[in-house]
Amino acid sequence: MPPKNVPSAETPSPAGKLKNLQIVRTVPDLRQQVQEWKTAGLTVGLVPTMGALHHGHISIVKQLQAECDRVVVSIFVNPMQFGPSEDLDKYPRQEAQDAAKLDEAGVELLYAPSVEDMYPPGFLTTVSIDKLTDYMCGAMRPGHFDGVTTVVTKLLLQCQPDVVIFGEKDYQQLTVLKRLVRDLDIPVRVVAGRLVRDEDGLATSSRNVYLTPEERKIALEIPKTLAKIAHDLEQGRTSIAAAVKQGRNHLIAAGCKEVQYLEVRDDETLQEVHDLSRPCRVLVAAIVGNTRLIDNMPIRPKS
Ligand code: PAF
């Protein structure tokens, strides 16, 4: 499937001002550096991102730095994972600021390929995962996970890291990508990146910049609602169905334009659950103003 849209031009990085960070844009340049490190006996980690880096990304970078010797961060706003009515054109692009943050965090390499290099004319391949992508974000964003699994397969083949990290905020994406690596025998270890919240409790996201102060107040009801559902279920105070119904009603009453899903699922497989006999997770996608926000929290039933 060819890319659906081509994003607007990106800001070039001020490479001269960087202390340590190198920037590469092509697969041969990326591979050459990674190969040099591997030949020297160093382990390499990859943090795939779409840029607009915030402290959640930097926390994931730090987490990965503790697991390997050299870190590569990729920045690529992947047109293939955006639907026709989604925010591809307006998605924040700020490579120069991102590069400065990565440099400050001690990252060695930024890989920032162009859309034309990632999807050259005639590109026809899609990597697609069945079943796990049929519900929640997969149902709401048709084709989204095909775009994610295709680009992540490419990034892993391009970079060939020893370790890769994906954030837990996109919990379904993390589950899908673990399956991708397992099913295709890709020789990389997948690490789950800790979900980071702003001080007020909102899960960090590049899309939070779209929120007005009023919308942000509404958005804060999302983590509060998840925490209440998790707490009530952990305490055995209510059933899954009742907790979810109450949570959904609360979010709409609080001002969310739409609750696309609010579900309790198995923590590991993301299959539907009817009781809390195994660790579970409550997951949500809601629209606040024009911004789609996702979040999740673990539910640890008392043993
Ligand atoms: O989570 C993201 O930022 C993106 O989906 C990813 C994994 C970088 C693929 O484009």
Residues whose N, C-alpha, C, O or C-beta is under 5 A from the ligand:
A	BS01	PAF	P48 T49 M50 F76 N78 V148 V151
